[in-house]
Amino acid sequence: MGTGEDAADCGEIIEALYQYLDGELTVEKRVIIQRHLEACPPCFQAVGFERELREVIATRCRDRVPDDLRERIKKAISEEERR
């Protein structure tokens, strides 16, 4: 991450944001990001916004895919796999 042992700049935080939220980083990198977030209100707000956005998408975007659309997608995938 940053040039110092525990340093991270805002650009690095933003680049790692989705990995951080998905829990895909090492414990060491998560600690570095958490320390940065505690000291940097703009980055903290960015992470908060992304968390809220993910929650909204997860809870409100649960429309059921129509069965006929599912079948058309399966058929298209099967046809593509045969090529």
MMTF fields as JSON, N, C-alpha, C and O atoms, coordinates in Angstrom:
{
  "mmtfVersion": "1.0.0",
  "mmtfProducer": "UNKNOWN",
  "numBonds": 331,
  "numAtoms": 332,
  "numGroups": 83,
  "numChains": 1,
  "numModels": 1,
  "chainsPerModel": [1],
  "groupsPerChain": [83],
  "chainIdList": ["A"],
  "bondAtomList": [4, 2, 8, 6, 12, 10, 16, 14, 20, 18, 24, 22, 28, 26, 32, 30, 36, 34, 40, 38, 44, 42, 48, 46, 52, 50, 56, 54, 60, 58, 64, 62, 68, 66, 72, 70, 76, 74, 80, 78, 84, 82, 88, 86, 92, 90, 96, 94, 100, 98, 104, 102, 108, 106, 112, 110, 116, 114, 120, 118, 124, 122, 128, 126, 132, 130, 136, 134, 140, 138, 144, 142, 148, 146, 152, 150, 156, 154, 160, 158, 164, 162, 168, 166, 172, 170, 176, 174, 180, 178, 184, 182, 188, 186, 192, 190, 196, 194, 200, 198, 204, 202, 208, 206, 212, 210, 216, 214, 220, 218, 224, 222, 228, 226, 232, 230, 236, 234, 240, 238, 244, 242, 248, 246, 252, 250, 256, 254, 260, 258, 264, 262, 268, 266, 272, 270, 276, 274, 280, 278, 284, 282, 288, 286, 292, 290, 296, 294, 300, 298, 304, 302, 308, 306, 312, 310, 316, 314, 320, 318, 324, 322, 328, 326],
  "bondOrderList": [1, 1, 1, 1, 1, 1, 1, 1, 1, 1, 1, 1, 1, 1, 1, 1, 1, 1, 1, 1, 1, 1, 1, 1, 1, 1, 1, 1, 1, 1, 1, 1, 1, 1, 1, 1, 1, 1, 1, 1, 1, 1, 1, 1, 1, 1, 1, 1, 1, 1, 1, 1, 1, 1, 1, 1, 1, 1, 1, 1, 1, 1, 1, 1, 1, 1, 1, 1, 1, 1, 1, 1, 1, 1, 1, 1, 1, 1, 1, 1, 1, 1],
  "groupList": [{"groupName": "MET", "atomNameList": ["N", "CA", "C", "O"], "elementList": ["N", "C", "C", "O"], "formalChargeList": [0, 0, 0, 0], "bondAtomList": [1, 0, 2, 1, 3, 2], "bondOrderList": [1, 1, 2], "singleLetterCode": "M", "chemCompType": "L-PEPTIDE LINKING"}, {"groupName": "GLY", "atomNameList": ["N", "CA", "C", "O"], "elementList": ["N", "C", "C", "O"], "formalChargeList": [0, 0, 0, 0], "bondAtomList": [1, 0, 2, 1, 3, 2], "bondOrderList": [1, 1, 2], "singleLetterCode": "G", "chemCompType": "PEPTIDE LINKING"}, {"groupName": "THR", "atomNameList": ["N", "CA", "C", "O"], "elementList": ["N", "C", "C", "O"], "formalChargeList": [0, 0, 0, 0], "bondAtomList": [1, 0, 2, 1, 3, 2], "bondOrderList": [1, 1, 2], "singleLetterCode": "T", "chemCompType": "L-PEPTIDE LINKING"}, {"groupName": "GLU", "atomNameList": ["N", "CA", "C", "O"], "elementList": ["N", "C", "C", "O"], "formalChargeList": [0, 0, 0, 0], "bondAtomList": [1, 0, 2, 1, 3, 2], "bondOrderList": [1, 1, 2], "singleLetterCode": "E", "chemCompType": "L-PEPTIDE LINKING"}, {"groupName": "ASP", "atomNameList": ["N", "CA", "C", "O"], "elementList": ["N", "C", "C", "O"], "formalChargeList": [0, 0, 0, 0], "bondAtomList": [1, 0, 2, 1, 3, 2], "bondOrderList": [1, 1, 2], "singleLetterCode": "D", "chemCompType": "L-PEPTIDE LINKING"}, {"groupName": "ALA", "atomNameList": ["N", "CA", "C", "O"], "elementList": ["N", "C", "C", "O"], "formalChargeList": [0, 0, 0, 0], "bondAtomList": [1, 0, 2, 1, 3, 2], "bondOrderList": [1, 1, 2], "singleLetterCode": "A", "chemCompType": "L-PEPTIDE LINKING"}, {"groupName": "CYS", "atomNameList": ["N", "CA", "C", "O"], "elementList": ["N", "C", "C", "O"], "formalChargeList": [0, 0, 0, 0], "bondAtomList": [1, 0, 2, 1, 3, 2], "bondOrderList": [1, 1, 2], "singleLetterCode": "C", "chemCompType": "L-PEPTIDE LINKING"}, {"groupName": "ILE", "atomNameList": ["N", "CA", "C", "O"], "elementList": ["N", "C", "C", "O"], "formalChargeList": [0, 0, 0, 0], "bondAtomList": [1, 0, 2, 1, 3, 2], "bondOrderList": [1, 1, 2], "singleLetterCode": "I", "chemCompType": "L-PEPTIDE LINKING"}, {"groupName": "LEU", "atomNameList": ["N", "CA", "C", "O"], "elementList": ["N", "C", "C", "O"], "formalChargeList": [0, 0, 0, 0], "bondAtomList": [1, 0, 2, 1, 3, 2], "bondOrderList": [1, 1, 2], "singleLetterCode": "L", "chemCompType": "L-PEPTIDE LINKING"}, {"groupName": "TYR", "atomNameList": ["N", "CA", "C", "O"], "elementList": ["N", "C", "C", "O"], "formalChargeList": [0, 0, 0, 0], "bondAtomList": [1, 0, 2, 1, 3, 2], "bondOrderList": [1, 1, 2], "singleLetterCode": "Y", "chemCompType": "L-PEPTIDE LINKING"}, {"groupName": "GLN", "atomNameList": ["N", "CA", "C", "O"], "elementList": ["N", "C", "C", "O"], "formalChargeList": [0, 0, 0, 0], "bondAtomList": [1, 0, 2, 1, 3, 2], "bondOrderList": [1, 1, 2], "singleLetterCode": "Q", "chemCompType": "L-PEPTIDE LINKING"}, {"groupName": "VAL", "atomNameList": ["N", "CA", "C", "O"], "elementList": ["N", "C", "C", "O"], "formalChargeList": [0, 0, 0, 0], "bondAtomList": [1, 0, 2, 1, 3, 2], "bondOrderList": [1, 1, 2], "singleLetterCode": "V", "chemCompType": "L-PEPTIDE LINKING"}, {"groupName": "LYS", "atomNameList": ["N", "CA", "C", "O"], "elementList": ["N", "C", "C", "O"], "formalChargeList": [0, 0, 0, 0], "bondAtomList": [1, 0, 2, 1, 3, 2], "bondOrderList": [1, 1, 2], "singleLetterCode": "K", "chemCompType": "L-PEPTIDE LINKING"}, {"groupName": "ARG", "atomNameList": ["N", "CA", "C", "O"], "elementList": ["N", "C", "C", "O"], "formalChargeList": [0, 0, 0, 0], "bondAtomList": [1, 0, 2, 1, 3, 2], "bondOrderList": [1, 1, 2], "singleLetterCode": "R", "chemCompType": "L-PEPTIDE LINKING"}, {"groupName": "HIS", "atomNameList": ["N", "CA", "C", "O"], "elementList": ["N", "C", "C", "O"], "formalChargeList": [0, 0, 0, 0], "bondAtomList": [1, 0, 2, 1, 3, 2], "bondOrderList": [1, 1, 2], "singleLetterCode": "H", "chemCompType": "L-PEPTIDE LINKING"}, {"groupName": "PRO", "atomNameList": ["N", "CA", "C", "O"], "elementList": ["N", "C", "C", "O"], "formalChargeList": [0, 0, 0, 0], "bondAtomList": [1, 0, 2, 1, 3, 2], "bondOrderList": [1, 1, 2], "singleLetterCode": "P", "chemCompType": "L-PEPTIDE LINKING"}, {"groupName": "PHE", "atomNameList": ["N", "CA", "C", "O"], "elementList": ["N", "C", "C", "O"], "formalChargeList": [0, 0, 0, 0], "bondAtomList": [1, 0, 2, 1, 3, 2], "bondOrderList": [1, 1, 2], "singleLetterCode": "F", "chemCompType": "L-PEPTIDE LINKING"}, {"groupName": "SER", "atomNameList": ["N", "CA", "C", "O"], "elementList": ["N", "C", "C", "O"], "formalChargeList": [0, 0, 0, 0], "bondAtomList": [1, 0, 2, 1, 3, 2], "bondOrderList": [1, 1, 2], "singleLetterCode": "S", "chemCompType": "L-PEPTIDE LINKING"}],
  "groupTypeList": [0, 1, 2, 1, 3, 4, 5, 5, 4, 6, 1, 3, 7, 7, 3, 5, 8, 9, 10, 9, 8, 4, 1, 3, 8, 2, 11, 3, 12, 13, 11, 7, 7, 10, 13, 14, 8, 3, 5, 6, 15, 15, 6, 16, 10, 5, 11, 1, 16, 3, 13, 3, 8, 13, 3, 11, 7, 5, 2, 13, 6, 13, 4, 13, 11, 15, 4, 4, 8, 13, 3, 13, 7, 12, 12, 5, 7, 17, 3, 3, 3, 13, 13],
  "groupIdList": [1, 2, 3, 4, 5, 6, 7, 8, 9, 10, 11, 12, 13, 14, 15, 16, 17, 18, 19, 20, 21, 22, 23, 24, 25, 26, 27, 28, 29, 30, 31, 32, 33, 34, 35, 36, 37, 38, 39, 40, 41, 42, 43, 44, 45, 46, 47, 48, 49, 50, 51, 52, 53, 54, 55, 56, 57, 58, 59, 60, 61, 62, 63, 64, 65, 66, 67, 68, 69, 70, 71, 72, 73, 74, 75, 76, 77, 78, 79, 80, 81, 82, 83],
  "secStructList": [7, 7, 1, 1, 1, 1, 7, 7, 7, 2, 2, 2, 2, 2, 2, 6, 2, 2, 2, 2, 2, 2, 6, 7, 1, 7, 2, 2, 2, 2, 2, 2, 2, 2, 2, 2, 2, 2, 2, 7, 2, 2, 2, 2, 2, 2, 2, 2, 2, 2, 2, 2, 2, 2, 2, 2, 2, 2, 2, 2, 7, 7, 7, 7, 7, 7, 2, 2, 2, 2, 2, 2, 2, 2, 2, 2, 2, 2, 2, 2, 2, 2, 7],
  "xCoordList": [0.834, 0.0, 0.878, 1.589, 0.896, 1.63, 3.118, 3.63, 3.814, 5.262, 5.734, 6.801, 4.983, 5.36, 4.851, 4.096, 5.269, 4.889, 3.381, 2.849, 2.688, 1.231, 0.545, -0.612, 1.228, 0.672, -0.178, 0.108, -1.212, -2.044, -2.584, -3.029, -2.543, -3.113, -4.541, -4.981, -5.247, -6.661, -6.85, -7.809, -5.958, -6.067, -6.001, -6.751, -5.111, -4.986, -6.235, -6.669, -6.794, -8.006, -9.142, -9.851, -9.32, -10.398, -10.196, -11.155, -8.955, -8.668, -9.012, -9.449, -8.816, -9.046, -10.429, -10.739, -11.256, -12.55, -13.423, -13.937, -13.597, -14.488, -13.906, -14.641, -12.612, -11.972, -12.128, -12.365, -11.995, -12.161, -13.58, -13.772, -14.561, -15.956, -16.326, -17.19, -15.671, -15.949, -15.157, -15.341, -14.273, -13.47, -12.401, -12.02, -11.911, -10.946, -9.494, -8.599, -9.245, -7.887, -7.302, -8.027, -5.993, -5.341, -5.681, -6.096, -5.506, -5.771, -4.907, -5.381, -3.647, -2.73, -3.243, -3.234, -3.686, -4.191, -5.485, -5.718, -6.333, -7.585, -7.294, -7.967, -6.299, -5.922, -5.408, -5.762, -4.578, -4.044, -5.18, -5.194, -6.132, -7.263, -8.123, -8.552, -8.381, -9.202, -8.561, -9.252, -7.258, -6.563, -6.716, -6.95, -6.583, -6.741, -8.165, -8.364, -9.145, -10.541, -10.834, -11.615, -10.223, -10.425, -9.859, -10.321, -8.852, -8.189, -8.608, -8.216, -9.39, -9.706, -11.219, -11.766, -11.893, -13.35, -13.846, -14.856, -13.198, -13.712, -13.702, -14.661, -12.637, -12.581, -13.589, -14.224, -13.739, -14.717, -16.118, -16.909, -16.425, -17.733, -17.915, -19.008, -16.862, -16.939, -17.26, -18.089, -16.606, -16.862, -18.292, -18.993, -18.71, -20.083, -21.111, -22.109, -20.879, -21.783, -21.856, -22.946, -20.71, -20.677, -21.374, -22.075, -21.189, -21.881, -23.394, -24.127, -23.852, -25.287, -25.828, -26.913, -25.082, -25.507, -25.66, -26.638, -24.698, -24.777, -25.99, -26.651, -26.286, -27.446, -28.747, -29.647, -28.835, -30.028, -30.198, -31.293, -29.125, -29.194, -29.592, -30.431, -28.991, -29.275, -30.713, -31.314, -31.269, -32.61, -33.717, -34.837, -33.429, -34.495, -34.447, -35.408, -33.386, -33.249, -33.376, -32.487, -34.473, -34.695, -35.797, -36.437, -36.017, -37.064, -36.772, -35.629, -37.804, -37.675, -37.557, -38.291, -36.632, -36.456, -37.541, -37.721, -38.268, -39.329, -38.767, -37.661, -39.555, -39.12, -38.766, -37.79, -39.55, -39.256, -37.92, -37.211, -37.572, -36.269, -35.15, -34.117, -35.344, -34.343, -34.094, -32.95, -35.18, -35.049, -34.323, -33.485, -34.637, -33.949, -32.465, -31.639, -32.118, -30.704, -30.006, -28.897, -30.643, -30.056, -29.819, -28.77, -30.808, -30.699, -29.546, -28.774, -29.429, -28.347, -26.984, -26.034, -26.884, -25.611, -25.276, -24.135, -26.262, -26.018, -25.567, -24.641, -26.213, -25.85, -24.425, -23.663, -24.084, -22.73, -21.678, -20.586, -21.988, -21.048, -20.806, -19.722, -21.794, -21.648, -20.732, -20.189, -20.556, -19.734, -18.287, -17.463],
  "yCoordList": [-1.172, 0.0, 1.234, 1.428, 2.068, 3.321, 3.146, 2.029, 4.284, 4.242, 3.923, 3.33, 4.292, 3.983, 2.618, 1.985, 2.172, 0.839, 0.667, -0.34, 1.643, 1.568, 2.672, 2.993, 3.251, 4.388, 3.917, 2.897, 4.673, 4.455, 5.815, 6.589, 6.105, 7.381, 7.164, 6.028, 8.245, 8.161, 7.386, 6.625, 7.567, 6.841, 5.343, 4.592, 4.911, 3.477, 2.94, 1.815, 3.758, 3.35, 3.167, 2.162, 4.125, 4.042, 2.836, 2.14, 2.59, 1.433, 0.114, -0.833, 0.055, -1.191, -1.246, -2.193, -0.252, -0.129, -1.367, -1.872, -1.86, -3.003, -4.275, -5.096, -4.436, -5.596, -5.508, -6.516, -4.302, -4.092, -4.463, -5.194, -3.96, -4.229, -5.698, -6.222, -6.352, -7.77, -8.69, -9.906, -8.132, -8.94, -9.739, -10.818, -9.218, -9.945, -9.557, -10.019, -8.73, -8.28, -9.055, -9.652, -9.03, -9.646, -8.836, -7.681, -9.44, -8.745, -7.493, -6.44, -7.602, -6.464, -5.301, -4.158, -5.575, -4.504, -3.927, -2.723, -4.779, -4.276, -3.327, -2.307, -3.654, -2.791, -1.452, -0.402, -1.486, -0.252, 0.622, 1.831, 0.008, 0.77, 1.299, 2.452, 0.479, 0.921, 2.124, 3.076, 2.076, 3.222, 4.474, 5.566, 4.307, 5.456, 6.003, 7.216, 5.117, 5.552, 6.302, 7.254, 5.886, 6.556, 7.965, 8.824, 8.207, 9.507, 10.372, 11.537, 9.835, 10.556, 10.576, 9.636, 11.634, 11.703, 11.519, 10.839, 12.085, 11.874, 10.39, 9.913, 9.673, 8.242, 7.462, 6.535, 7.831, 7.185, 7.348, 6.405, 8.554, 8.8, 7.995, 7.494, 7.863, 7.081, 5.624, 5.013, 5.071, 3.683, 3.548, 2.591, 4.501, 4.468, 4.519, 3.8, 5.367, 5.471, 4.144, 3.678, 3.539, 2.264, 1.167, 0.34, 1.15, 0.149, 0.322, -0.65, 1.57, 1.845, 1.48, 0.908, 1.806, 1.484, -0.024, -0.492, -0.775, -2.236, -2.766, -3.695, -2.188, -2.631, -2.356, -3.194, -1.184, -0.839, -1.811, -2.32, -2.061, -2.98, -4.371, -5.023, -4.819, -6.167, -6.317, -7.376, -5.274, -5.403, -5.01, -5.508, -4.137, -3.642, -4.182, -4.028, -4.785, -5.298, -6.813, -7.528, -7.275, -8.718, -9.195, -10.214, -8.471, -8.883, -10.276, -10.624, -11.042, -12.404, -12.354, -11.631, -13.126, -13.217, -14.141, -15.248, -13.69, -14.546, -15.866, -15.922, -16.926, -18.266, -18.338, -18.992, -17.672, -17.726, -17.07, -17.518, -16.021, -15.376, -16.302, -16.405, -16.965, -17.932, -19.017, -19.379, -19.526, -20.587, -20.086, -20.795, -18.887, -18.32, -18.146, -18.39, -17.725, -17.549, -18.904, -19.043, -19.901, -21.248, -21.778, -22.353, -21.576, -22.041, -21.343, -21.984, -20.026, -19.27, -19.723, -19.812, -20.006, -20.485, -21.853, -22.108, -22.724, -24.07, -23.993, -24.698, -23.144, -22.993, -22.449, -22.871, -21.522, -20.933, -21.96, -21.979, -22.803, -23.835, -24.877, -25.457, -25.115, -26.089, -25.58, -26.38, -24.285, -23.707, -23.931, -23.507],
  "zCoordList": [0.0, 0.0, 0.0, -0.986, 0.993, 0.941, 1.1, 1.164, 1.163, 1.267, 2.667, 2.826, 3.687, 5.067, 5.458, 4.721, 6.624, 7.083, 7.153, 6.687, 7.732, 7.849, 7.061, 7.331, 6.104, 5.376, 4.2, 3.573, 3.92, 2.747, 2.348, 3.195, 1.048, 0.634, 0.147, -0.029, -0.064, -0.443, -1.741, -1.869, -2.697, -3.961, -3.762, -4.386, -2.902, -2.61, -1.909, -2.156, -1.041, -0.326, -1.314, -1.268, -2.203, -3.179, -4.099, -4.428, -4.511, -5.369, -4.683, -5.337, -3.369, -2.62, -1.986, -1.263, -2.243, -1.574, -1.713, -0.715, -2.922, -3.116, -2.511, -1.961, -2.608, -1.975, -0.462, 0.204, 0.072, 1.511, 1.938, 2.909, 1.215, 1.559, 1.373, 2.077, 0.427, 0.173, 1.09, 1.044, 1.928, 2.834, 2.116, 2.57, 0.997, 0.177, 0.445, -0.263, 1.437, 1.729, 2.908, 3.704, 2.996, 4.148, 5.391, 5.297, 6.535, 7.797, 7.883, 8.31, 7.482, 7.536, 6.692, 7.148, 5.479, 4.609, 5.142, 5.039, 5.713, 6.298, 7.457, 7.605, 8.279, 9.399, 8.888, 9.425, 7.857, 7.282, 6.766, 6.996, 6.068, 5.54, 6.673, 6.634, 7.677, 8.812, 9.513, 9.874, 9.701, 10.322, 9.467, 9.985, 8.162, 7.274, 7.371, 7.447, 7.367, 7.436, 8.732, 8.735, 9.812, 11.092, 11.093, 11.843, 10.248, 10.218, 9.032, 8.963, 8.099, 6.873, 6.634, 6.057, 7.072, 6.907, 5.467, 5.281, 4.434, 3.073, 2.66, 2.054, 2.982, 2.652, 3.486, 2.984, 4.75, 5.624, 5.051, 5.055, 4.555, 3.952, 2.675, 2.413, 1.878, 0.64, 0.944, 0.27, 1.955, 2.329, 2.851, 2.523, 3.654, 4.171, 3.062, 3.107, 2.061, 0.928, 0.177, -0.158, -0.087, -0.82, -0.039, -0.622, 1.282, 2.113, 2.004, 1.823, 2.117, 2.035, 0.668, 0.561, -0.379, -1.73, -1.899, -2.481, -1.394, -1.481, -0.723, -1.187, 0.43, 1.201, 0.444, 0.418, -0.166, -0.933, -2.096, -2.333, -2.808, -3.94, -3.477, -4.098, -2.392, -1.888, -1.413, -1.589, -0.816, -0.255, -1.22, -1.108, -2.154, -3.03, -4.45, -5.204, -4.809, -6.173, -6.176, -6.638, -5.664, -5.557, -6.484, -6.222, -7.552, -8.482, -9.012, -9.309, -9.118, -9.631, -11.144, -11.817, -11.661, -13.105, -13.641, -13.135, -14.666, -15.222, -15.74, -16.276, -15.567, -15.978, -17.455, -17.824, -18.313, -19.748, -20.068, -20.969, -19.343, -19.544, -19.081, -19.743, -17.966, -17.481, -18.527, -18.805, -19.099, -20.097, -21.345, -21.901, -21.779, -22.952, -22.676, -23.555, -21.465, -21.099, -21.063, -21.58, -20.457, -20.418, -21.832, -22.123, -22.704, -24.083, -24.794, -25.507, -24.6, -25.233, -24.734, -25.511, -23.456, -22.887, -23.456, -23.841, -23.51, -24.061, -25.509, -25.909, -26.298, -27.697, -27.824, -28.694, -26.958, -27.002, -26.6, -27.168, -25.641, -25.203, -26.297, -26.367, -27.14, -28.222, -29.336, -30.098, -29.438, -30.512, -30.288, -31.098]
}
